[in-house]
Amino acid sequence: MRLTVTDADTARSLGSGSVDVLGTPRVIALVEEAACRAIDNRLDDGSTSVGMRVRLDHLLPTPVGAEVVAEAVLEKIEGRRLTFTVSASDERGLVAAGKVTRVVVDLERFMNKCK
């Protein structure tokens, strides 16, 4: 996944700080999106994956205007749990790294839990 950082992606805009650099919540969303893309078209019809756990170290600030590239590699499958190693980098190097765990669910059954 690629993202060019805008004002809407900053910690200040996201309410996670007072600086105008890529906010951690946006980095998390980006690596989660990469994890979803990594398994696109690989789940059974009627199934999807939902986020369960995110462990992420946000290591370097990224300014507005810079491009960030996020990657996710499926490392482990344990039943319905999928564990990804994720990273995000900009032109200077590694911005964030960690693990994302997603769970495969039946979409209809999952949505019925909201009722």
Summary of the structure (lengths in Angstrom):
residues: 115
radius of gyration: 15.3
end to end distance: 33.0
largest distance: 46.4
contacts: 342
relative contact order: 0.23
helix: 24%
strand: 48%
